Amino acid sequence: MDVVIERACGMDVHKDNITACIITPEGKEIQTFSTKTVFLLQLVDWIKQHRCTHVAMESTSVYWKPIVNLLEAEDIEFLVVNAQHMK
């Protein structure tokens, strides 16, 4: 049996910005956020507003770590994956 995640977010994390895509039954929405703390908090709020339960992120280097810290605090499941697995 395949597991279906109804509300998910995929992210491409870079040094200066994060591009996030949320897919829900209502549709798809894409936004870009800066990596400053205030914008990371806005990113987490945006994810929570869409009631996403899972986040997968592709990241170079260690830029994913601050995001993971915030997602852990909100009890949101996350995966840091290879870019090829995000497609």
C-alpha positions, 0 to 999 in steps of 0.5 A: 500500500502506498502512503499518500501525503495530502499536504506537503512542502518541497524546498530548495534551500540556498545560502541567500534564499529558499524556494518553497512549493506547497501542494495541497488538494486545493492546488500548488503555491510557490514562494521565495523567502530570504534566509534571515530569521524573520523570513524563516519564521514567515516560511514556517508560518506559511507552512502551518497556514497550509496545514502541511504535515511533511516537508522535504528539502534539497540543500547544499552545504549546511543551509538547511539546519536553521530550517530544521530547527524551526520545523522540529519546534513545530512538530512538522516532519522533515526530510533532507534529500538528494536533489534527484529524489525531489523530482 
